[in-house]
Amino acid sequence: MKKHVKNYFKYYGYGEQDVILCESCTMPANSLHHLVFRSHGGSDEPENILALCQICHDRSHFKKKPYLTFEQLKEIHSKFYP
């Protein structure tokens, strides 16, 4: 398991078999998205990671409309990570 996944699971108390919901639309999440990409200096800590379903993940990478901007993702994540 990758470091960012371990950190996210530990912070929220999830187990490997738990169903994690998308922070944006509440569908089952299948990926963890870095708000600030690691290639841009982002960390693997929970404050920089949010769970997204495939559709919302594609929206966050501007592959599907309506797009999710960094500001929108940050606001969404602030409801889960105080």
PASEBA-1860 file (N, C-alpha, C; in nm, 3 decimals):
! residues 82
1> MKKHVKNY> 0.085/-0.117/0.000/0.000/0.000/0.000/0.090/0.124/0.000 ~ 0.056/0.220/-0.083/0.135/0.342/-0.094/0.123/0.428/0.031 ~ 0.225/0.511/0.054/0.232/0.592/0.175/0.110/0.682/0.190 ~ 0.068/0.749/0.082/-0.046/0.841/0.095/-0.175/0.766/0.128 ~ -0.188/0.644/0.079/-0.306/0.563/0.110/-0.303/0.522/0.257 ~ -0.189/0.477/0.305/-0.175/0.441/0.446/-0.206/0.559/0.536 ~ -0.154/0.676/0.502/-0.177/0.795/0.584/-0.325/0.832/0.588 ~ -0.390/0.825/0.473/-0.533/0.858/0.465/-0.615/0.760/0.547
9> FKYYGYGE> -0.591/0.631/0.527/-0.665/0.529/0.600/-0.645/0.544/0.751 ~ -0.523/0.566/0.793/-0.492/0.579/0.936/-0.562/0.701/0.995 ~ -0.555/0.814/0.927/-0.613/0.938/0.978/-0.765/0.923/0.999 ~ -0.833/0.863/0.901/-0.978/0.851/0.908/-1.025/0.720/0.972 ~ -0.932/0.633/1.009/-0.967/0.508/1.075/-1.028/0.403/0.984 ~ -0.993/0.407/0.856/-1.044/0.309/0.760/-0.960/0.183/0.759 ~ -1.027/0.071/0.728/-0.958/-0.055/0.704/-0.957/-0.082/0.554 ~ -0.879/-0.181/0.514/-0.867/-0.211/0.370/-0.998/-0.255/0.307
17> QDVILCES> -1.090/-0.309/0.384/-1.217/-0.358/0.329/-1.330/-0.255/0.338 ~ -1.304/-0.139/0.397/-1.407/-0.037/0.411/-1.441/0.027/0.278 ~ -1.566/0.066/0.265/-1.610/0.142/0.148/-1.590/0.290/0.182 ~ -1.510/0.357/0.101/-1.482/0.498/0.121/-1.563/0.575/0.017 ~ -1.629/0.679/0.063/-1.713/0.757/-0.028/-1.638/0.877/-0.083 ~ -1.672/0.911/-0.206/-1.616/1.028/-0.272/-1.651/1.152/-0.189 ~ -1.552/1.235/-0.164/-1.574/1.355/-0.085/-1.655/1.459/-0.162 ~ -1.664/1.443/-0.294/-1.736/1.540/-0.376/-1.883/1.502/-0.398
25> CTMPANSL> -1.908/1.374/-0.431/-2.044/1.336/-0.470/-2.102/1.221/-0.388 ~ -2.027/1.163/-0.299/-2.065/1.051/-0.211/-2.088/0.917/-0.280 ~ -2.046/0.903/-0.405/-2.043/0.771/-0.469/-1.921/0.698/-0.411 ~ -1.911/0.566/-0.427/-1.793/0.497/-0.377/-1.666/0.551/-0.445 ~ -1.567/0.583/-0.364/-1.440/0.636/-0.416/-1.351/0.521/-0.460 ~ -1.273/0.545/-0.564/-1.178/0.443/-0.608/-1.037/0.500/-0.624 ~ -1.018/0.626/-0.585/-0.883/0.682/-0.593/-0.866/0.792/-0.490 ~ -0.742/0.816/-0.455/-0.707/0.926/-0.367/-0.633/1.028/-0.451
33> HHLVFRSH> -0.676/1.152/-0.441/-0.623/1.259/-0.525/-0.543/1.356/-0.439 ~ -0.423/1.392/-0.484/-0.342/1.492/-0.416/-0.391/1.631/-0.460 ~ -0.424/1.715/-0.363/-0.463/1.853/-0.396/-0.347/1.924/-0.465 ~ -0.233/1.922/-0.399/-0.110/1.974/-0.460/-0.031/1.851/-0.502 ~ -0.009/1.836/-0.631/0.060/1.717/-0.682/0.197/1.702/-0.618 ~ 0.238/1.579/-0.597/0.372/1.555/-0.541/0.479/1.616/-0.629 ~ 0.458/1.616/-0.759/0.556/1.674/-0.851/0.567/1.825/-0.834 ~ 0.469/1.885/-0.765/0.471/2.029/-0.738/0.498/2.057/-0.590
41> GGSDEPEN> 0.551/1.957/-0.520/0.586/1.975/-0.379/0.479/1.935/-0.280 ~ 0.371/1.874/-0.326/0.265/1.831/-0.236/0.307/1.712/-0.150 ~ 0.246/1.703/-0.034/0.282/1.596/0.061/0.187/1.477/0.048 ~ 0.222/1.370/0.118/0.137/1.251/0.126/0.054/1.251/0.253 ~ 0.041/1.366/0.317/-0.035/1.377/0.441/-0.184/1.399/0.412 ~ -0.270/1.360/0.507/-0.415/1.367/0.485/-0.467/1.506/0.447 ~ -0.403/1.611/0.490/-0.452/1.745/0.454/-0.438/1.774/0.305 ~ -0.357/1.694/0.236/-0.334/1.713/0.093/-0.399/1.605/0.007
49> ILALCQIC> -0.479/1.517/0.068/-0.535/1.403/-0.005/-0.685/1.397/0.014 ~ -0.758/1.375/-0.095/-0.901/1.352/-0.081/-0.944/1.234/-0.165 ~ -1.046/1.165/-0.117/-1.100/1.048/-0.185/-1.198/1.093/-0.292 ~ -1.183/1.038/-0.414/-1.271/1.072/-0.525/-1.314/0.947/-0.600 ~ -1.436/0.951/-0.655/-1.480/0.847/-0.747/-1.412/0.876/-0.881 ~ -1.424/0.784/-0.976/-1.355/0.801/-1.104/-1.404/0.924/-1.180 ~ -1.534/0.950/-1.176/-1.588/1.066/-1.247/-1.533/1.196/-1.190 ~ -1.537/1.210/-1.057/-1.486/1.332/-0.994/-1.335/1.344/-1.011
57> HDRSHFKK> -1.265/1.230/-1.010/-1.120/1.234/-1.033/-1.091/1.284/-1.174 ~ -1.166/1.236/-1.272/-1.150/1.286/-1.409/-1.183/1.435/-1.418 ~ -1.286/1.477/-1.345/-1.321/1.619/-1.343/-1.208/1.702/-1.283 ~ -1.140/1.648/-1.182/-1.032/1.722/-1.115/-0.908/1.734/-1.205 ~ -0.896/1.645/-1.304/-0.785/1.651/-1.399/-0.831/1.711/-1.533 ~ -0.947/1.774/-1.532/-1.003/1.845/-1.649/-1.024/1.753/-1.769 ~ -1.062/1.627/-1.739/-1.093/1.531/-1.846/-1.243/1.524/-1.873 ~ -1.324/1.569/-1.775/-1.470/1.568/-1.789/-1.525/1.698/-1.734
65> KPYLTFEQ> -1.631/1.746/-1.798/-1.699/1.866/-1.750/-1.818/1.827/-1.665 ~ -1.861/1.907/-1.571/-1.798/2.031/-1.529/-1.671/2.001/-1.449 ~ -1.567/2.080/-1.475/-1.439/2.059/-1.409/-1.446/2.094/-1.261 ~ -1.359/2.031/-1.184/-1.341/2.065/-1.043/-1.208/2.138/-1.031 ~ -1.211/2.263/-0.992/-1.089/2.342/-0.979/-1.021/2.314/-0.846 ~ -0.897/2.356/-0.835/-0.822/2.342/-0.710/-0.899/2.407/-0.595 ~ -0.953/2.525/-0.618/-1.026/2.597/-0.513/-1.150/2.519/-0.470 ~ -1.221/2.461/-0.566/-1.339/2.381/-0.533/-1.300/2.256/-0.454
73> LKEIHSKF> -1.195/2.189/-0.497/-1.149/2.068/-0.427/-1.104/2.102/-0.285 ~ -1.036/2.213/-0.271/-0.989/2.255/-0.138/-1.108/2.281/-0.046 ~ -1.211/2.345/-0.098/-1.331/2.373/-0.019/-1.404/2.243/0.018 ~ -1.416/2.153/-0.078/-1.479/2.023/-0.053/-1.404/1.948/0.055 ~ -1.272/1.943/0.044/-1.190/1.868/0.138/-1.193/1.930/0.278 ~ -1.210/2.061/0.286/-1.213/2.127/0.418/-1.329/2.078/0.503 ~ -1.433/2.023/0.441/-1.546/1.968/0.516/-1.511/1.833/0.579 ~ -1.413/1.764/0.521/-1.370/1.635/0.572/-1.245/1.644/0.659
81> YP> -1.158/1.738/0.625/-1.034/1.756/0.699/-1.036/1.896/0.758 ~ -1.069/1.906/0.887/-1.083/2.040/0.947/-0.954/2.119/0.952
END
